[in-house]
Amino acid sequence: MGDFYQNGVITTLHNLTQRPLEDLEAELVRFSKRRPMSVVLPSLFSELEGPALGPILDDLAKVPYLSEIVIGLDRADEKQFAYAKEYFGRLPQHHRILWNDGPRLRAIDQMLADKGLAPVEPGKGRNVWFCYGYILASGRAKAIALHDCDIVTYKRDLLARLIYPVAHPGFNYRFCKGYYSRVAQNKLNGRACRLLVTPLLRSLQQVLGYSEYLEFLASFRYSLAGEFAMRVDVLNDLRIPSDWGLEIGVISEMYRNYANNRICQVDIADIYDHKHQDMSAGNPKAGLSRMSTDIAKAIFRKLATQGTVFNLETFRTLKAAYYRIALDFVETYNSDALINGLNFDRHAEEQAAELFAENIMRAGEHFLNNPMETPFMPSWNRVLSAIPDIFDHIYEAVEADNREFADQ
């Protein structure tokens, strides 16, 4: 059970009373009459064969307040898409699958590429971006939530608590970020957040001085959580990166577009566990190694847009400051683990800090050597300006795919 402490510059909504799910869902059903709700599920086909997604769908099938479920399906051929249609058919709510590798959505991707607007890198960011385009095209929702498809501890109160702040007609929040503790199998997880993001933000403040943006990022208890919710009109002007910087990129966009009192975070789960990334220490293009580099680059890019000037000496100093702070955090987490009877591999934790320190330097060098890099996907407002009927194309393509394979 969380405390009621408010830290940072955004509102934190705690789980103070373990409120019954039935109460939350009854309220959300009432809210849905004024503010219809959808959920987005970005998925790889391989997750249909994993242990998590089936139970997630069984729980989602009981949710009474959703007007739409949108599934973004990556890495699926025609036979696999037909299987996915049957697999997701257990959902009683109106639902649609975006077959991102199918010929119709590929044709739309080419249409965007011809205008220089197509996402250049496959992955979760691209998947989510197209799902958001379909949400805008369908017009069925006024509030949406997004969560991953690999949560092995999923319970549907996660979704209810996540979407509640942006669905409540009396709240002014435009965006809500989920948070939770990352404890599973008797150990602390969440290394990318614990040992990279938090020490990096503190070292940036130490090296660069006070920054409202850094204070904003530091206000999120779990900035890398893949669960967030927002009002649908937020999607129009959202520019998100296509790499592993997605979560940092989204909250950075909220900082750019909205006042702090329009943003909140909410405790959505007592226990949360999902697929873990390997450290991939020997491969900077995979696992947590790639993720840590992309996250650092996302933060550096945002600071640069605000006038921060970086050079090689800055990044060398930052690496040293980060590493010292990260080692202090290893000591802190060791104490936290011991008092809670958790296993703690101090050697592995310090190895992670060493890798992240190297990747902060690697991210800095990449940033300096690629000043013209534009990793962000365009906002849907920009796409609409270039291709005024783009939503018609997306809607018709998705409907045609789902209609065609529904009869097979």
C-alpha positions in Angstrom: 0.0 0.0 0.0 1.4 3.4 -1.0 1.6 6.5 1.1 0.0 9.8 0.3 3.2 11.8 -0.2 3.2 14.2 -3.1 6.7 14.7 -4.6 7.7 16.6 -7.7 5.6 18.9 -9.9 2.8 16.6 -11.0 -0.1 15.0 -9.1 0.4 11.5 -7.7 -2.8 9.4 -7.3 -2.1 6.7 -4.8 -3.8 3.4 -4.0 -4.7 4.1 -0.4 -7.8 2.0 0.3 -7.8 -1.0 -2.1 -11.1 0.2 -3.5 -13.2 -2.6 -4.9 -12.9 -3.1 -8.7 -16.7 -3.2 -9.0 -16.9 0.4 -7.6 -14.3 1.7 -10.1 -15.9 -0.1 -13.1 -19.4 1.1 -12.1 -18.2 4.7 -12.2 -16.3 4.2 -15.4 -19.5 2.8 -17.0 -21.2 6.1 -16.1 -18.3 8.1 -17.4 -18.3 6.2 -20.7 -21.7 7.7 -21.6 -20.0 11.1 -21.9 -16.5 10.0 -22.6 -16.3 6.7 -24.5 -13.1 4.8 -23.8 -10.7 2.6 -25.8 -7.6 0.6 -25.0 -4.6 0.1 -27.4 -2.6 -3.2 -27.3 0.6 -3.1 -29.2 1.6 -6.7 -29.8 4.1 -8.9 -31.6 2.7 -12.1 -33.1 5.0 -14.0 -30.8 3.1 -12.7 -27.8 0.0 -14.6 -29.0 2.1 -17.7 -28.3 3.4 -16.5 -24.9 1.9 -17.1 -21.4 0.7 -13.5 -20.7 -1.6 -12.4 -23.5 -4.3 -15.1 -23.2 -5.1 -14.3 -19.5 -5.0 -10.6 -20.3 -7.7 -11.0 -23.0 -9.8 -13.2 -20.7 -9.7 -10.4 -18.1 -10.3 -7.6 -20.7 -13.4 -9.5 -22.0 -15.0 -8.7 -18.6 -14.4 -5.0 -18.8 -17.8 -3.3 -19.2 -16.9 0.3 -20.1 -14.8 0.0 -23.2 -16.2 1.1 -26.6 -13.3 -0.2 -28.6 -10.1 -2.3 -28.3 -7.4 -1.6 -30.9 -4.7 -4.2 -31.4 -1.5 -3.3 -33.3 -0.1 -6.6 -34.7 3.6 -6.7 -35.8 5.6 -9.4 -37.5 2.7 -11.5 -38.7 2.2 -13.0 -42.2 -1.2 -13.7 -43.7 -1.7 -17.0 -42.0 -0.7 -15.6 -38.7 -3.1 -12.6 -39.1 -5.9 -15.0 -39.8 -5.0 -16.9 -36.6 -4.9 -13.5 -34.7 -8.4 -12.8 -35.9 -9.6 -16.0 -34.3 -7.4 -15.5 -31.2 -8.8 -12.0 -30.4 -12.3 -13.1 -31.3 -12.9 -14.0 -27.7 -13.3 -10.2 -27.0 -17.0 -9.3 -26.9 -16.2 -5.6 -27.2 -15.9 -3.9 -30.6 -12.3 -4.6 -31.6 -10.0 -4.2 -34.6 -6.5 -5.5 -35.4 -4.1 -3.4 -37.4 -2.1 -5.9 -39.5 0.9 -3.7 -39.8 2.7 -6.1 -42.2 -0.3 -6.6 -44.4 -0.5 -5.2 -48.0 -3.1 -2.5 -47.2 -1.2 -0.9 -44.3 2.1 -1.3 -46.2 0.5 0.7 -49.1 -0.4 3.4 -46.6 3.1 3.3 -45.2 4.4 3.8 -48.8 2.0 6.7 -49.3 3.5 8.3 -46.2 7.0 7.6 -47.3 6.4 9.4 -50.6 5.7 12.5 -48.5 8.7 11.9 -46.2 6.3 11.1 -43.3 6.6 7.4 -42.8 8.2 6.0 -39.6 11.7 4.9 -40.5 12.2 2.3 -37.9 10.0 -0.7 -37.1 9.1 -1.4 -33.4 6.7 -0.5 -30.7 6.8 3.2 -31.4 5.7 2.7 -35.0 3.0 0.2 -33.9 1.6 2.6 -31.4 1.7 5.5 -33.8 -0.4 3.7 -36.4 -2.8 2.6 -33.7 -3.3 6.2 -32.6 -4.0 7.1 -36.3 -6.7 4.5 -36.4 -8.2 5.7 -33.0 -8.4 9.2 -34.6 -9.9 7.8 -37.8 -12.5 5.7 -36.0 -13.8 8.5 -33.8 -15.1 6.0 -31.3 -13.2 7.2 -28.2 -12.6 10.3 -26.2 -10.2 8.7 -23.7 -7.7 6.0 -24.4 -5.3 3.8 -22.4 -2.3 1.8 -23.6 -0.6 -1.2 -22.0 1.7 -3.9 -23.0 0.8 -7.5 -23.9 3.4 -9.3 -21.9 2.2 -8.5 -18.3 2.2 -11.9 -16.6 0.6 -10.5 -13.4 -2.2 -8.6 -15.2 -5.5 -7.8 -13.5 -8.1 -5.5 -15.1 -8.1 -3.1 -12.2 -4.8 -1.9 -13.7 -6.7 -0.6 -16.7 -9.5 0.8 -14.5 -7.1 2.8 -12.4 -5.0 3.9 -15.4 -7.9 5.3 -17.4 -9.9 6.7 -14.5 -8.1 10.1 -14.3 -8.6 11.0 -17.9 -12.1 9.5 -18.1 -13.5 11.3 -15.0 -15.6 14.3 -16.3 -14.7 16.3 -13.2 -10.9 16.0 -13.6 -8.8 18.2 -15.9 -6.0 15.7 -16.5 -5.1 15.2 -20.2 -2.5 12.6 -19.6 -1.9 9.9 -16.9 1.1 7.7 -16.4 0.9 4.4 -14.6 3.4 3.4 -11.9 4.1 0.4 -9.7 6.8 -1.4 -7.8 9.0 -3.8 -9.8 9.3 -6.7 -7.4 9.0 -10.3 -8.7 10.5 -13.7 -8.0 11.8 -12.3 -4.7 14.1 -9.6 -6.3 14.1 -6.0 -7.5 13.5 -5.6 -11.2 13.3 -2.4 -13.3 17.1 -1.8 -13.7 16.7 0.6 -16.6 14.6 2.9 -14.4 16.4 2.4 -11.1 20.0 2.3 -12.3 19.8 4.4 -15.4 17.1 7.1 -15.5 17.1 8.2 -11.9 20.9 8.5 -11.5 21.1 10.1 -15.0 18.6 12.8 -14.1 20.4 13.6 -10.9 23.8 13.7 -12.6 22.4 16.0 -15.3 21.1 18.3 -12.6 24.5 18.2 -11.0 26.4 18.9 -14.2 24.0 21.3 -16.0 22.3 23.0 -13.0 18.5 23.4 -12.4 16.1 22.6 -15.2 12.3 22.6 -15.1 12.3 19.7 -17.6 14.6 17.6 -15.5 12.5 18.3 -12.4 9.4 17.3 -14.4 11.0 14.0 -15.5 12.2 13.2 -12.0 8.6 13.6 -10.7 7.5 10.4 -12.3 7.9 7.4 -10.1 8.3 5.0 -13.0 9.0 7.0 -16.1 9.7 3.9 -18.2 6.3 2.3 -17.5 4.6 1.2 -20.7 1.2 2.1 -19.4 -0.4 5.5 -19.9 -3.7 7.1 -20.7 -4.8 10.3 -22.4 -7.6 12.3 -23.8 -7.9 11.6 -27.6 -7.3 15.1 -28.6 -3.8 14.8 -27.2 -2.9 12.4 -30.0 -3.2 15.1 -32.7 0.0 17.0 -31.8 2.0 14.1 -30.3 5.5 13.5 -31.8 6.9 10.3 -30.5 10.3 8.6 -31.2 10.3 5.3 -33.0 13.1 3.8 -30.9 13.4 2.7 -27.2 12.9 6.3 -26.2 9.1 6.0 -26.6 8.1 6.4 -23.0 10.5 9.2 -22.3 9.5 10.8 -25.6 5.8 10.7 -24.7 6.2 12.3 -21.3 8.6 14.9 -22.8 5.8 15.8 -25.3 3.4 16.3 -22.4 5.9 18.7 -20.8 6.0 20.6 -24.1 2.3 20.7 -24.7 0.6 20.9 -21.3 0.8 22.6 -17.9 1.9 20.4 -15.0 -1.6 20.5 -13.5 -3.0 18.6 -16.6 -0.7 15.7 -16.0 -0.8 13.0 -13.3 0.5 9.6 -12.4 -1.4 6.8 -10.7 -0.6 3.6 -8.8 -2.0 0.8 -10.9 -0.6 -2.4 -9.5 0.7 -3.9 -6.3 2.6 -6.6 -8.3 3.8 -6.2 -11.8 6.0 -8.5 -13.9 6.6 -8.8 -17.6 9.1 -10.0 -20.1 12.6 -8.9 -19.1 15.2 -7.6 -21.5 18.7 -9.1 -21.4 21.6 -6.8 -20.6 23.3 -7.6 -24.0 26.5 -6.2 -22.7 28.3 -7.4 -25.8 25.8 -6.1 -28.3 25.0 -2.4 -28.1 22.1 -2.8 -30.7 20.1 -5.2 -28.5 18.4 -5.5 -25.1 19.0 -3.1 -22.2 22.2 -1.9 -23.8 20.3 -0.6 -26.8 17.4 0.6 -24.6 19.7 2.6 -22.3 21.4 4.4 -25.3 18.1 5.3 -26.8 16.7 6.6 -23.5 19.8 8.8 -23.0 19.6 10.1 -26.5 16.0 11.0 -26.0 16.8 13.1 -22.9 19.8 14.8 -24.6 17.7 15.7 -27.6 15.0 17.3 -25.5 17.5 19.3 -23.5 19.1 20.5 -26.7 15.8 21.8 -28.0 15.6 24.0 -24.8 19.0 25.5 -25.4 21.4 23.2 -23.6 24.8 23.1 -25.4 26.6 19.8 -25.2 30.2 18.9 -26.1 32.4 15.9 -25.6 33.7 17.3 -22.3 30.1 17.6 -21.0 29.4 14.0 -21.7 32.7 12.9 -20.1 31.8 14.8 -16.9 28.3 13.5 -17.0 29.5 9.9 -17.3 31.7 10.3 -14.2 29.0 12.0 -12.2 26.4 9.4 -13.3 28.6 6.4 -12.3 29.3 7.8 -8.8 25.6 8.4 -8.2 24.6 5.0 -9.7 26.9 3.2 -7.3 25.4 5.1 -4.4 22.0 3.9 -5.6 23.3 0.3 -5.7 24.0 0.7 -1.9 20.5 2.1 -1.4 18.8 -0.7 -3.2 20.9 -3.3 -1.4 19.6 -1.9 1.9 16.0 -1.8 0.6 16.2 -5.4 -0.6 17.7 -6.7 2.6 15.1 -5.2 4.9 12.4 -6.7 2.7 14.0 -10.1 2.5 14.7 -9.9 -1.2 17.6 -11.3 -3.2 20.1 -8.8 -4.4 23.0 -9.5 -6.7 25.3 -6.5 -6.0 27.9 -7.6 -8.6 25.2 -7.7 -11.4 23.9 -4.3 -10.3 27.3 -2.7 -10.5 27.9 -4.4 -13.9 24.6 -2.8 -15.1 25.8 0.6 -13.8 29.1 0.2 -15.7 27.3 -0.7 -18.9 24.9 2.2 -18.6 27.8 4.6 -17.9 29.4 3.5 -21.2 26.2 3.9 -23.1 25.6 7.4 -21.7 28.9 8.3 -23.4 28.0 6.3 -26.5 24.6 8.2 -26.7 26.4 11.5 -26.2 28.9 10.8 -29.0 26.1 9.7 -31.3 24.2 12.9 -30.5 27.2 15.0 -31.4 28.0 13.1 -34.6 24.4 13.1 -35.9 23.1 16.7 -35.6 20.6 16.3 -38.3 19.0 13.1 -37.0 15.2 13.3 -36.7 14.0 10.1 -34.9 10.6 11.5 -34.1 7.5 10.4 -36.1 5.4 13.3 -37.3 2.3 14.4 -35.5 -1.0 13.3 -37.0 -1.8 17.0 -37.5 1.2 17.3 -39.8 0.2 14.1 -41.7 -3.3 15.3 -42.1 -2.1 18.6 -43.5 0.0 16.7 -46.1 -2.6 14.0 -46.9 -6.1 15.4 -45.9 -7.8 12.0 -46.4 -5.3 9.9 -44.6 -7.7 8.9 -41.9 -10.2 7.6 -44.5 -7.4 5.5 -46.0 -6.4 4.0 -42.6 -9.9 3.3 -41.5 -10.9 1.7 -44.8 -7.7 -0.5 -44.8 -8.2 -1.7 -41.3 -11.9 -2.4 -41.8 -11.2 -4.3 -45.0 -8.5 -6.4 -43.4 -10.8 -7.4 -40.5 -13.8 -7.9 -42.7 -11.9 -10.1 -45.2 -10.4 -12.4 -42.7 -13.6 -12.6 -40.5 -15.1 -14.7 -43.2 -12.3 -17.3 -43.4 
